[in-house]
Amino acid sequence: MDRDRFWEIVDQARGQATDPADAADVAERSAALLAGCGPEEIVRAQQILWELMAASYRAPLWAAAYLINDGCSDDLFDYFRGWLIAQGRSDFERVVEDPDALAALPAIREAVDEGMDLGGEDMLNIALEAYETATGAELPGDSFTIDYPELDPAWDFDFDDFERIAERLPRVAELYA
């Protein structure tokens, strides 16, 4: 299991999903596909998932999630990033590089129109579920590590300050103006 294979599984799950923007459906299908891999590959997928979570642990993305979800605790930020992983590699990489690119995603526009929060907690458990399905045992607790980077101190301000968010994430802020 490498990152390319991990993303192939997510993209295949998105292709099978009734609504590819539905993180819960993508997660369920991803777990089922991953369960067909060997236990070592599933363990590696868990590590890759958390490497992606660490790569997306960025203050600008957190600020965007805060605006989109009308608030965003640390747990909710995890779930938002799980949702972002469920959107597939292309959207994930583009948004991690430029969180303001979220404004172009149809799911974001739908969330704005319908006042929905976006989260994908189920995506964070795909390897846990796959491992249990494949082996009948729980994924070993020491099978992955998480190494979050320091958050950018330039973003250390109250995310309720809409004007500051709008200066830094104008396209996302425009959806909420």
C-alpha positions as CSV (number, residue, x, y, z in Angstrom):
1,M,0.0,0.0,0.0
2,D,1.3,3.4,-1.0
3,R,-0.4,6.8,-1.4
4,D,-1.3,6.1,-5.0
5,R,-3.0,2.9,-4.1
6,F,-4.8,4.5,-1.2
7,W,-6.1,7.2,-3.5
8,E,-7.1,4.6,-6.0
9,I,-9.3,3.0,-3.4
10,V,-10.9,6.3,-2.4
11,D,-11.5,7.1,-6.0
12,Q,-13.0,3.7,-6.7
13,A,-15.3,4.1,-3.7
14,R,-16.3,7.5,-4.9
15,G,-17.2,5.9,-8.3
16,Q,-19.4,3.4,-6.5
17,A,-21.1,5.9,-4.3
18,T,-24.6,7.1,-5.0
19,D,-23.3,10.6,-4.3
20,P,-19.6,11.0,-4.5
21,A,-19.7,14.0,-2.2
22,D,-21.3,11.9,0.6
23,A,-18.4,11.2,2.8
24,A,-20.2,8.5,4.8
25,D,-21.0,6.5,1.7
26,V,-17.5,6.9,0.3
27,A,-16.1,5.8,3.7
28,E,-18.3,2.7,3.8
29,R,-17.2,1.7,0.3
30,S,-13.6,2.6,1.0
31,A,-13.5,0.3,4.1
32,A,-15.1,-2.5,2.1
33,L,-12.5,-2.2,-0.7
34,L,-9.7,-1.9,1.8
35,A,-10.9,-5.0,3.6
36,G,-10.0,-6.9,0.4
37,C,-6.3,-6.0,1.0
38,G,-3.9,-7.9,3.2
39,P,-3.6,-6.9,6.9
40,E,-0.2,-5.3,6.4
41,E,-1.6,-3.2,3.6
42,I,-4.6,-2.1,5.7
43,V,-2.2,-1.1,8.5
44,R,-0.2,0.9,6.0
45,A,-3.4,2.5,4.8
46,Q,-4.1,3.7,8.3
47,Q,-0.6,5.3,8.4
48,I,-1.2,7.0,5.1
49,L,-4.6,8.3,6.2
50,W,-3.0,9.9,9.2
51,E,-0.1,11.3,7.1
52,L,-2.8,13.0,5.0
53,M,-4.5,14.3,8.1
54,A,-1.2,15.8,9.2
55,A,-0.5,17.3,5.8
56,S,-3.9,19.0,5.9
57,Y,-3.4,20.2,9.5
58,R,-3.1,23.8,8.4
59,A,-4.5,27.0,10.0
60,P,-5.9,28.4,6.7
61,L,-7.8,25.2,6.1
62,W,-9.1,25.3,9.7
63,A,-10.2,28.9,9.2
64,A,-12.1,27.9,6.1
65,A,-13.7,24.9,7.9
66,Y,-14.6,27.2,10.8
67,L,-16.4,29.5,8.4
68,I,-18.1,26.7,6.4
69,N,-19.3,24.9,9.5
70,D,-20.1,28.0,11.5
71,G,-17.5,26.9,14.1
72,C,-14.9,24.2,14.2
73,S,-13.4,22.5,17.3
74,D,-10.3,20.4,17.0
75,D,-12.5,17.2,16.6
76,L,-14.7,18.9,14.0
77,F,-11.6,19.9,12.1
78,D,-10.6,16.3,12.0
79,Y,-14.0,15.4,10.7
80,F,-13.8,18.2,8.1
81,R,-10.5,16.9,6.9
82,G,-12.0,13.4,6.7
83,W,-14.7,14.8,4.5
84,L,-12.0,16.4,2.4
85,I,-10.1,13.1,1.9
86,A,-13.4,11.6,0.8
87,Q,-13.6,14.1,-1.9
88,G,-10.6,12.5,-3.6
89,R,-7.0,13.2,-4.3
90,S,-7.4,16.0,-6.8
91,D,-9.7,18.1,-4.6
92,F,-7.7,17.2,-1.4
93,E,-4.4,18.3,-2.9
94,R,-5.7,21.5,-4.4
95,V,-7.5,22.5,-1.2
96,V,-4.5,21.7,1.0
97,E,-2.4,23.9,-1.2
98,D,-5.0,26.7,-1.4
99,P,-7.9,26.4,1.1
100,D,-9.7,29.2,-0.7
101,A,-10.2,26.7,-3.6
102,L,-12.9,25.1,-1.4
103,A,-15.2,27.8,-2.8
104,A,-15.1,26.1,-6.2
105,L,-16.3,22.7,-4.9
106,P,-20.0,21.9,-5.6
107,A,-20.4,20.3,-2.2
108,I,-19.3,23.6,-0.5
109,R,-21.9,25.5,-2.5
110,E,-24.6,23.0,-1.6
111,A,-23.6,23.3,2.1
112,V,-23.9,27.0,1.9
113,D,-27.3,26.9,0.1
114,E,-28.7,24.3,2.6
115,G,-26.9,25.5,5.7
116,M,-25.2,22.1,6.2
117,D,-22.1,21.3,8.1
118,L,-19.5,19.2,6.3
119,G,-17.8,16.3,8.2
120,G,-16.5,12.9,7.4
121,E,-15.8,11.2,10.8
122,D,-16.5,7.8,9.2
123,M,-13.5,8.4,6.8
124,L,-11.2,8.4,9.7
125,N,-12.2,4.8,10.6
126,I,-11.9,3.1,7.2
127,A,-8.7,1.1,8.1
128,L,-10.1,0.2,11.5
129,E,-13.2,-1.2,10.0
130,A,-11.4,-2.9,7.1
131,Y,-8.9,-4.5,9.4
132,E,-11.7,-5.9,11.7
133,T,-13.6,-7.2,8.6
134,A,-10.5,-8.8,7.1
135,T,-9.0,-10.3,10.3
136,G,-11.8,-10.4,12.9
137,A,-9.4,-8.5,15.2
138,E,-8.9,-4.8,16.1
139,L,-6.3,-2.8,14.4
140,P,-3.3,-2.7,16.7
141,G,-3.2,0.6,18.6
142,D,0.4,1.1,17.9
143,S,0.1,0.6,14.2
144,F,0.4,4.3,13.2
145,T,1.8,7.5,14.3
146,I,0.5,11.1,14.0
147,D,3.0,13.9,13.6
148,Y,1.1,17.2,13.3
149,P,3.1,20.2,12.2
150,E,3.0,23.5,14.1
151,L,0.2,25.8,13.0
152,D,1.1,29.0,11.3
153,P,1.2,31.7,14.0
154,A,0.1,34.4,11.4
155,W,-3.3,32.7,11.6
156,D,-3.5,32.8,15.4
157,F,-6.5,35.0,15.6
158,D,-10.2,34.6,16.4
159,F,-11.8,32.9,13.4
160,D,-15.0,34.7,14.3
161,D,-13.3,37.8,12.8
162,F,-15.0,37.6,9.4
163,E,-13.1,40.5,8.0
164,R,-9.7,38.9,8.7
165,I,-11.0,35.6,7.2
166,A,-12.3,37.4,4.2
167,E,-8.9,39.1,3.6
168,R,-7.2,35.8,3.6
169,L,-9.9,33.5,2.1
170,P,-11.9,35.9,-0.1
171,R,-13.6,33.2,-2.3
172,V,-14.8,31.2,0.6
173,A,-15.9,34.3,2.5
174,E,-17.8,35.6,-0.5
175,L,-20.1,32.5,-0.2
176,Y,-21.0,33.6,3.3
177,A,-21.2,37.4,2.9
